[in-house]
Structures are given as C-alpha cells and as structure tokens.
Amino acid sequence: MKLLTIQFRKFRSLMLIALCLLLFSCVGAVVGAVVDTTIEVVKVPFKVVGAAVDLAVPDDDD
C-alpha cells in the first residue's frame, strides 16, 4: 500500500506541473490577443486622421 501511495504522489506532482504549464501557455495566448487588439484600437484614430487630411489637402500631381 505504501508503494501505491508513493506512485500516486509522483503522478499527482507530474499532473500539477503539466497543468501549470498548460495554464501558463493559455494565459500567454490570451495576453497576446489582448495586446494585438489594443494595438489595433490605438491605430484607428491615426488612420482616421490620415484619411481626413488626405481629403482636406489637395494633391499637387497636376
């Protein structure tokens, strides 16, 4: 019975380590998605201002 208890503890420890690694990678993916979204949201006002300036300032290509 003692051998079974030792093996169960090893198995449980390995499962805890695996679970922690999986959760860290999941958190990393979520953080990456949030950062990408934030960058895109910050870019929008600059694109809008750039489009407005392009409409307001005539081109001198003639």
C-alpha positions in Angstrom: 0.0 0.0 0.0 2.9 2.3 0.8 4.3 1.8 -2.8 1.0 2.8 -4.3 0.8 5.9 -2.2 4.3 7.0 -3.4 3.4 6.3 -7.0 0.2 8.3 -6.6 2.1 11.3 -5.2 4.6 11.2 -8.1 1.7 11.0 -10.5 -0.1 13.9 -8.8 3.0 16.0 -8.8 3.5 15.4 -12.5 -0.1 16.3 -13.3 0.2 19.5 -11.3 3.3 20.5 -13.2 1.7 19.7 -16.5 -1.4 21.6 -15.5 0.6 24.7 -14.6 2.5 24.6 -17.9 -0.7 24.4 -19.8 -2.3 27.2 -17.9 0.7 29.5 -18.4 0.6 28.9 -22.2 -3.1 29.6 -22.2 -2.6 32.9 -20.3 0.2 33.8 -22.7 -2.2 33.3 -25.7 -4.9 35.5 -24.0 -2.4 38.2 -23.2 -1.1 38.1 -26.8 -4.6 38.5 -28.2 -5.3 41.4 -25.8 -2.1 43.2 -26.8 -2.8 42.7 -30.5 -6.3 44.1 -30.0 -5.0 47.1 -28.1 -2.5 47.9 -30.8 -5.2 47.9 -33.5 -7.5 50.1 -31.4 -4.7 52.6 -30.9 -4.0 52.6 -34.7 -7.6 53.6 -35.6 -7.5 57.3 -34.7 -4.3 57.8 -36.7 -5.9 56.1 -39.7 -9.0 58.3 -39.4 -6.9 61.5 -39.1 -4.8 60.5 -42.0 -7.8 59.9 -44.2 -9.3 63.2 -43.2 -6.1 65.0 -44.0 -5.9 63.3 -47.4 -9.4 64.5 -48.2 -8.7 68.1 -46.9 -5.3 68.6 -48.6 -5.4 68.6 -52.4 -2.8 66.7 -54.3 -0.3 68.7 -56.4 0.0 66.0 -59.0 -1.2 68.2 -61.9 
